[in-house]
Amino acid sequence: MEYYGSHISRLIEALTGLPGVGAKSAQRLAFHIINMPKEQVQALAEAMTSARENVHYCRECCTLTDDDLCPICRSQKRNHRQIMVVENSRDLAAYEKTGRYEGVYHVLQGAISPMLGIGPSDIRLKELMQRLQGDVEEVIIATNSSLEGETTAMYIARLVKPTGIKVTRIASGVPVGGDIENIDEVTLERALSGRVEL
Ligand code: ZN
């Protein structure tokens, strides 16, 4: 990529490998950025740096948040005895959009995947088990219906059952291999209300 000059080559290199960004898209993005007004580029860089610096995982549910505790964990209006387990903060956002769930969440930040070498200790399971020592009535497992999501659901069910806490799994109807964040709100609501006990 020497023909581009070192600055643009460096930018292309930095963009390559972001999720969904291959070599071609990286070049397209790089040229787009170079043609943007300088202030806009500055604002973009600033937004990235400050998000990276100021966003952390909630002390309770492990979702991404600006504070020590996220707004959902802080809220007195939520039912803290009902915990819905999701794979990531995007899935949490999808359920929040339905406006029908009144419990709290636990965000695993991933799913078990033997193929990718992601084991139970690589996701936020230990934190979940710690929370279950408190006053909890139900754990709703809302991981994706992919192989990884199902493996994770079974693993969690096996861990939680001996505690005597009710464990449920959201109803299928969520397409197989479907990512929860891409499913419409009606389907999500149906999956939640039709959940079955494991
Ligand atoms: Zn939280």
Residues whose N, C-alpha, C, O or C-beta is under 5 A from the ligand:
A	BS01	ZN	C58 E60 C61 C62 L69 C70 C73
